[in-house]
Amino acid sequence: MEGDELLVHLERTRNRRKPSPETVAAAQAKRLEKLKDYKHSEETKRKQSLALMGKTKGPMTDEHRAAISAGSKGIKKHEGHGDKVRQANIGVVSINKDGVEKKVKRDVLDQFLSEGWQLGGRKRNVQR
């Protein structure tokens, strides 16, 4: 649209009423209901796979990592978060091998120790 056509369009749409939040929510719910059981066809899945091939997903750049960190600052954990973390780590032990550290449950610890893993976290270079 250019010139007079654009001005006519703006004049016509200027006083248009905005839909109420209830109307917007109902329309959105209707769209979501249609999509709920949607399945991509095998052809579409193949096309999506080909489109993603060769794209790097590797390590984040320092700039991207800093942006994610800045976006997470100041977000409070919900009440009880610490208790859940504590419960998840009960019976978990750190082991390391060749600079790789992992945490495993005590019931499978003997299996890892027999494969050459050592108790404790990996050695870190601490700057002082």
N, C-alpha and C positions, 0 to 999 in steps of 0.2 A: 504494500500500500504506500502510496506517495501523495503528497500535496493535498488537494481537495478531498480525495477519497479518504485519506487518513483523518482529516479534520471531521468529516461527516461521521466516520466510525467512532471517533472519540466522543463526539457530542451525543451520539445515540447510546453509548455504553456508560456515560458518566454517571447517570442517576440510577443505574441498575442496582437493585437490592442484593445484598450479600445473603447467601443462605444461612439459616440459623445453625448453631453448633449441633443441634439435634438432627437436622436434615443431613448435615455433612457426615455425622457419625452413622446414621442409618444407611447412607449411600456407601460408605466405606465398608460397613458390615456386609452389605449385599455383594460387593465386589470380592471380599475375602471369602465369602461362602461359595462363590462360583469357583474360586481357585483352590479350594481346600483339597479336593480329591484329584487335582490335575497331575498327570504324569507325562513327562517328556517322552517323545517317541525315540526309538533306537537311533533313527537318522539324526534327530536333534542332538542326542547325547554324543554321537560320533562327531558332529560338527563342532560342538562345544569342546570336545577333547582335542580336536585338531587345532582349534583356535588358541588353546592354552599351551600347546606343545611348543617348547623352545623359549617360553617366557621364564625369566629367572624368578625364583621364589626364595632365593638364598638369604644370607644374613642381611639384616637391615643396615642401612648406612647409619653413621653416628648422628647425622641430622634427624633422620626418621626416629631413631631411638630416643633422642632428646625431646622431640615433639610429643611422642607418646608419654614420656615421663612427665612433661609439663602438663599435659592434659589430665593426668591422673592425680596431680598434686591437690591436696585439700579435700579429697573425697573420703568421707568417714566410713569406716567399716561398721556394719550393723552390729547391734548388741548380740553377743554370743558367738561372734566370729572366732575369737581367740579360743573358746572352748571347743569349737568344731575342729580347728587346726590341731589343737592339743590331742583330741581324740583320734584324729587321723594318723598322728605320728607315734601313737603308743605301740611299742614293739618294733619300731623301725630303727635300723642301724645303718650308719654310713660305711661304705667300703670303697676302695679305690684300686685301680690297676692301670698302669701305663698312662698316668695323667688323667684318667677318666674316673669320675666319682658318681656313685649311684647310691640310692637308699633302698634297702630291701627289708622284708619282714624277717624276724628272727627264725621262723620255722624253715626258711630256705637258705639261711646263712651258711650252714655247713656245706651245701652244694657249691656255693660261690667260693668259699675258702679253699675247697679242694681243687677248684679251677685256677687258683693262683691269685685270687683277689685278697687284699689285705684290709684289716679293720681300720677304720678312721677315714676321714676325708682326704682329698688329694692335697699335696703340698702346694702352698700358695706363696708367691713372692710378695712379702709385705714390705712396703716402702715406709721408711721412717724419716 
